[in-house]
Each structure stands twice: as structure tokens, then as C-alpha cells.
């Protein structure tokens, strides 16, 4: 007797489900014209980012030059670092003007720290956050640095992490390492 009471709610659920299926089967079929027109509409695709050319394909002068002006950066070719992690390749873009490298990374950056190398001409930028908030609408970290023979440079980007309940903190994200040994014809740029 107890066993029958245990299965009673399940049998009621099954009966109700079958009744709903029966009603669905007897109702009129959905209009095919509405779904056909919706599926015929072209789907929007995100614009594809242009493919960067390998850094090794560019002639980089060994002589020092003045930092590029904003107009020069607008027409700068996008370049691929010598090596980059897959995550960095998705979130960061590098540009080249003469011996100057600009790196833009789409992330909520807390800070950028230069760990090694000369500071002359180096520019570091983190998108400011809105007043009272931690995350910018269009977050970005930017590094502009010269690539000079015999003067290695290393930069660490710190990303804002956390959330509403556990708090907010900064943790190391990407490391940009620029090396150009005197004997080498080209610099090596590693982004990891």
C-alpha cells in the first residue's frame, strides 16, 4: 500500500504530460512562413580583424628616431609578435612604425609595469574606469615602446579580476618581452 502511494505523484505527472502532448498534436501546426522569413534573413557576422603580418617580414631600422605621431599610428601595419600565446593573440594587437612597437590589449587593465629596459619614449596607457566602478566600457591597455639593439624591455600588464561577491583585485595578465641582441638583424617580440 505504501508503494502505491509513492508512485501516485509520478503517475499523475505522466498522465498530465501525455495530455499536454495530445493537445499539442491536435492543435494547428505553426506557420511556416514566419520561420522561413526569419531564417532567410542574413546573419550578422562580426567583422574579421585583418591578419597581422609577421614581424620578421618588416625592415626595422637600427637607428633611433622620434616617437611616432598619432597620424603615423593610424596607418601603421598590424604585425604578429615573434611568439604569442593563443589568448594574447585573440585579445592583443601589435602595430609597427619604424622601430616603434605599439601593443593594444582589450582587457580591464589595472596597471602596466615596466620591469626592464630604458624608459625614454615609453608610453603606458590604461583605460580609465567610470566613476565609482572598476570596469571600463571599452577596456584597453596600451604600450608604446622603442625596439633598440642591445636594450631589452619587459612589461607586465595587470588585469582587474574578481566580482561582486569576492571583491576585486589585480593579477598579472600578459607579459611583453622585447629582445634585440646586437648581433641579430631583427628584434624578437614575445607576448605571453
C-alpha positions as CSV (number, residue, x, y, z in Angstrom):
1,X,0.0,0.0,0.0
2,X,2.8,2.4,0.8
3,X,4.5,1.6,-2.5
4,X,1.4,2.6,-4.4
5,X,1.3,6.0,-2.6
6,X,4.9,6.6,-3.5
7,X,4.3,6.2,-7.3
8,X,1.0,8.2,-7.3
9,X,2.5,11.6,-7.8
10,X,4.7,10.2,-10.7
11,X,1.7,8.6,-12.4
12,X,-0.2,11.9,-12.2
13,X,2.8,13.8,-13.7
14,X,3.0,11.2,-16.5
15,X,-0.7,11.5,-17.2
16,X,-0.6,15.3,-17.3
17,X,2.4,15.1,-19.7
18,X,0.6,12.8,-22.1
19,X,-2.5,15.0,-22.0
20,X,-0.4,18.1,-22.9
21,X,1.3,16.1,-25.8
22,X,-2.1,15.1,-27.1
23,X,-3.3,18.7,-27.1
24,X,-0.1,19.8,-28.9
25,X,-0.6,17.2,-31.5
26,X,-4.3,18.2,-32.2
27,X,-3.5,21.9,-32.4
28,X,-2.8,23.5,-35.7
29,X,0.9,23.4,-36.9
30,X,3.0,26.6,-36.6
31,X,3.1,28.9,-39.5
32,X,6.0,28.0,-41.9
33,X,6.2,31.4,-43.4
34,X,7.3,33.2,-40.2
35,X,10.2,30.8,-39.6
36,X,11.2,30.7,-43.2
37,X,11.5,34.5,-43.4
38,X,13.4,34.6,-40.2
39,X,15.9,32.0,-41.3
40,X,16.3,33.7,-44.7
41,X,17.5,36.9,-43.1
42,X,21.3,37.2,-43.4
43,X,23.1,36.6,-40.1
44,X,25.4,39.3,-38.9
45,X,29.0,38.3,-38.6
46,X,31.5,40.1,-36.5
47,X,33.9,42.0,-38.8
48,X,37.1,40.0,-39.3
49,X,40.2,41.6,-37.9
50,X,42.9,41.9,-40.6
51,X,45.6,39.3,-40.4
52,X,48.8,40.7,-39.0
53,X,52.0,40.2,-41.0
54,X,55.0,38.5,-39.3
55,X,57.4,41.0,-37.6
56,X,60.2,39.3,-39.5
57,X,58.7,40.5,-42.8
58,X,59.4,44.1,-41.9
59,X,62.6,46.1,-42.1
60,X,63.2,47.6,-38.7
61,X,65.8,50.4,-38.6
62,X,68.6,50.1,-36.0
63,X,68.9,53.9,-35.7
64,X,66.8,55.8,-33.2
65,X,64.0,58.0,-34.4
66,X,61.5,60.3,-32.7
67,X,58.3,58.7,-31.3
68,X,55.6,58.4,-34.0
69,X,52.8,60.9,-34.1
70,X,49.2,59.8,-33.8
71,X,48.7,60.1,-37.6
72,X,51.5,57.6,-38.2
73,X,49.9,55.1,-35.8
74,X,46.6,55.3,-37.7
75,X,48.3,54.0,-40.9
76,X,50.6,51.6,-39.1
77,X,50.7,48.0,-40.3
78,X,49.5,45.3,-37.8
79,X,52.3,42.9,-37.0
80,X,52.4,39.5,-35.3
81,X,54.9,39.1,-32.5
82,X,57.6,36.6,-32.9
83,X,55.8,34.4,-30.4
84,X,52.4,34.9,-28.7
85,X,50.1,32.8,-26.5
86,X,46.7,32.0,-28.1
87,X,44.9,34.1,-25.5
88,X,47.2,37.1,-26.2
89,X,46.7,36.7,-29.9
90,X,43.0,36.9,-29.5
91,X,43.0,39.9,-27.1
92,X,46.0,42.0,-28.3
93,X,47.1,43.7,-31.5
94,X,50.6,45.0,-32.3
95,X,51.5,47.8,-34.7
96,X,54.8,48.9,-36.1
97,X,56.2,52.4,-37.1
98,X,59.9,52.3,-37.8
99,X,61.5,50.8,-34.7
100,X,58.5,51.6,-32.5
101,X,56.0,49.0,-31.3
102,X,52.5,49.7,-30.1
103,X,50.6,47.0,-28.3
104,X,46.8,47.3,-27.7
105,X,45.1,44.7,-25.5
106,X,41.4,44.5,-24.9
107,X,41.1,43.8,-21.2
108,X,40.2,45.6,-18.0
109,X,43.7,46.6,-17.0
110,X,44.5,47.8,-13.5
111,X,48.1,48.8,-14.3
112,X,51.1,48.3,-16.6
113,X,54.6,48.0,-15.1
114,X,57.9,48.2,-16.9
115,X,60.1,45.6,-15.4
116,X,63.3,46.2,-17.5
117,X,64.6,48.5,-20.2
118,X,65.1,52.2,-20.8
119,X,62.1,54.4,-20.1
120,X,62.9,57.0,-22.8
121,X,60.0,57.3,-25.2
122,X,57.9,54.6,-23.5
123,X,54.2,55.4,-23.1
124,X,51.9,53.2,-21.0
125,X,48.1,53.7,-21.0
126,X,45.2,52.1,-19.1
127,X,41.6,53.0,-20.0
128,X,40.2,54.9,-17.0
129,X,37.2,53.3,-15.3
130,X,33.9,55.2,-14.8
131,X,33.5,57.0,-11.5
132,X,32.5,54.5,-8.8
133,X,33.2,51.5,-10.9
134,X,36.0,49.1,-11.6
135,X,35.4,48.1,-15.3
136,X,35.6,50.5,-18.3
137,X,33.1,50.3,-21.1
138,X,35.8,49.7,-23.7
139,X,38.7,48.4,-21.6
140,X,42.2,48.6,-23.0
141,X,45.8,48.6,-22.1
142,X,48.4,50.2,-24.4
143,X,52.2,50.1,-24.5
144,X,54.3,52.1,-26.9
145,X,58.0,51.3,-26.8
146,X,61.1,51.6,-29.0
147,X,62.8,48.4,-30.1
148,X,66.5,49.1,-29.9
149,X,69.5,46.8,-30.4
150,X,71.1,45.9,-27.0
151,X,68.3,47.4,-25.0
152,X,65.8,44.7,-23.9
153,X,62.4,45.8,-22.5
154,X,59.9,43.8,-20.4
155,X,56.4,45.0,-19.5
156,X,53.8,43.3,-17.2
157,X,50.1,44.1,-17.7
158,X,47.9,43.6,-14.6
159,X,44.2,42.8,-15.2
160,X,41.3,43.6,-12.9
161,X,39.7,40.3,-11.6
162,X,37.0,39.3,-9.2
163,X,33.4,40.2,-9.0
164,X,30.6,41.4,-6.9
165,X,30.8,38.9,-4.0
166,X,34.5,38.0,-3.7
167,X,35.9,41.5,-4.2
168,X,38.1,43.0,-6.8
169,X,41.9,42.6,-7.2
170,X,44.6,42.9,-9.8
171,X,46.6,40.0,-11.1
172,X,49.4,39.6,-13.7
173,X,47.9,39.1,-17.2
174,X,50.2,39.4,-20.2
175,X,54.0,39.9,-20.3
176,X,55.6,41.7,-23.3
177,X,59.2,40.9,-23.8
178,X,61.2,42.8,-26.4
179,X,64.8,41.5,-27.1
180,X,67.2,42.6,-29.8
181,X,70.7,41.2,-29.3
182,X,73.3,43.4,-31.1
183,X,74.3,40.5,-33.4
184,X,70.8,39.8,-34.6
185,X,69.2,41.6,-37.6
186,X,65.7,41.8,-36.1
187,X,64.2,42.0,-32.6
188,X,62.3,39.2,-31.0
189,X,58.9,40.1,-29.5
190,X,57.3,37.6,-27.2
191,X,53.8,38.2,-25.8
192,X,52.6,35.6,-23.2
